Amino acid sequence: MFKRSDITEKGYIDEKIEKGTDLKAEINKLRKEKNAVILAHYYQTPDIQDIADFVGDSLDLSRKAASVNADIILFAGVHFMAETAKILSPQTKVLIPDLNAGCSLSDSCPPEEFKKFVEANPDRTVITYINSAAEIKALSDIICTSTNAFKIVEYLPEDEKLIFAPDRNLGNYISNKVDRDMLIWQGACHVHEEFSLERILDIKNSNPDASIIVHPECELPVRMVADFIGSTGALLKHINKDDSLKYIVGTEPGIIHQMKKNRPDKTFIPAPAKDSTCGCSECNFMKLITMEKIYLSLKYEEPELIMNDELMKKAERPIRKMLEISDHLGI
């Protein structure tokens, strides 16, 4: 039997599950008994995506967290996503099956350093990517996702001076599309910076009929060879309406599960990483969440995400601003 002190130390419930346990059936039983909702990101493994009540990208998941009617939200994703769910639904118990499920991009923007950066550049509107800690959100004016980042920047007055954080690749992608006075924090996602341009082009040479589709967090050389650039949600929409029958997919390969479900008639090839034996660039943090951990988390209602009330209120304001602008723009 686990102890709460073990969770603090290990970050998850480490308990042996009886052999032969039907995890899917047990999770469904617990979900019904406890009025729990499972939210999952596209980067989770296929079994988790299939058992979730809702699967989406960061913007969709934020909206769902804000409107969910449940006693428990179990978040199959990384820490900043669970934080966002708690901020938008403070009355709801939020569980994250493994507290170690962090984010390299979020880690690349330490709150104390970012606070100094913002203070050194006053009179600028701070637009922060949702892939960031609550402390970073609390220092921001507007949150964005890869789905709405460009539209939010475009929505603001042309003479408004901006700070964009923490992803330099997404920031540079936007900066190249609009003429704005924008300072960019130099953070990055390890998944999207690991793609190998050389290996992508090798695959393209062997599959000349394949379309290259990538996430805007990818580095510039990879974006330059892309036929389409978009958020995970946008990539999924693109393959549903595009005429191509084969794609080289430059984002975390978890999304390919949804792509195959949507278009089983098409072929999807994960873009290869620079140094990878599996031939793709996976998020090791996302993969910390497992069906076993989801089952135990629901069973014991631990680990629960606990946040400071004042921090939540400060971080909520820019998230609500994002949702308000997105709704106004019809994004």
Secondary structure, DSSP 4 states (H G I P E B T S, - for coil): ---HHHHHHHSS---PPPTT--HHHHHHHHHHHHTEEEEEETTS-HHHHHH-SEEE-HHHHHHHHHH---SEEEEES-HHHHHHHHHH-TTSEEE-S-TT---HHHHTS-HHHHHHHHHHS-S-EEEEESSS-HHHHTT-SEEE-TTTHHHHHHHS-TT--EEEESBHHHHHHHHTTS---EEE--B--HHHH-B-HHHHHHHHHH-TTPEEEE-TTS-HHHHHT-SEE--HHHHHHHHHH---SEEEEES-TTHHHHHHHH-TTSEEEEPPBTT-SSSS---TTGGG--HHHHHHHHHHT-SBP---HHHHHHHHHHHHHHHHHHHHHT-
